[in-house]
Amino acid sequence: MPQLNPAPWFAILMFSWLVFLTIIPTKVLNHVYPNGPTPLNMDKHKAQPWYWPWQ
């Protein structure tokens, strides 16, 4: 029964985790968005008190 031989499957598992942990995160972290977020107005918003009509 070849399924019980862990040698090739363990190597495939380790290689796939090596790819997932080294190559893919660097590609994701190096991704640059074409349009950056636009900053909103930096003025503080003055909060108005809100009175409940039934109190």
Residue pairs with C-beta under 8 A, 6 or more apart in sequence:
none
